[in-house]
Structures are given as C-alpha cells and as structure tokens.
Amino acid sequence: MLLSIIRAIQSFKDYHRNLRELSQLTDRELADIGIDRADIPRVAAGQALD
C-alpha cells in the first residue's frame, strides 16, 4: 500500500517536471523532436504518439 502511494507521488512529480520542461521549449524545438505544443500533456505522461 505504502509503495503504491510512493509510486503515485513520484509519477505525479515526473509528469509535472516533464510538462514544465517541454513547455519551455520553443515551437521550433518541439517541431525538431516531432511533437506539437498540443501533444505536450500526452508526451509528458509518457504516452506514445500515434
């Protein structure tokens, strides 16, 4: 139980760190890595792009 709570907290922190870092990139930098600004939440969550 405690381990699952710790993992959930870490996942939450990871998501927000990824979101913050990707949001700081310019549109050109995002395009260079193949994502659109609208894709940032999905990419930050670790979901593959279709």
C-alpha positions in Angstrom: 0.0 0.0 0.0 2.7 2.5 1.0 4.8 1.6 -2.0 1.9 2.3 -4.4 1.4 5.7 -2.8 5.1 6.5 -3.2 5.0 5.4 -6.8 1.9 7.6 -7.5 3.6 10.6 -5.9 6.7 10.0 -8.0 4.7 9.6 -11.2 2.9 12.9 -10.4 6.2 14.7 -9.9 7.7 13.2 -13.1 4.7 14.2 -15.1 4.8 17.8 -13.9 8.6 18.0 -14.4 8.2 16.7 -18.0 5.4 19.1 -18.6 7.4 22.1 -17.3 10.5 21.2 -19.4 8.6 20.6 -22.6 6.5 23.7 -22.2 9.8 25.8 -22.0 10.8 24.7 -25.5 10.1 26.9 -28.5 7.7 25.7 -31.2 10.8 25.1 -33.4 12.5 23.0 -30.8 9.3 21.0 -30.4 9.0 20.5 -34.1 12.6 19.3 -34.2 11.7 16.5 -31.9 8.5 15.7 -33.7 5.8 17.0 -31.4 3.3 19.8 -31.4 2.5 22.0 -28.4 -0.9 20.3 -28.1 0.9 17.0 -27.7 2.9 18.1 -24.6 0.5 16.7 -21.9 0.4 13.3 -23.6 4.1 13.2 -24.1 4.7 14.4 -20.5 2.5 11.5 -19.3 4.7 9.1 -21.2 2.1 8.1 -23.8 3.3 7.3 -27.3 2.4 9.5 -30.2 0.3 7.9 -32.9 
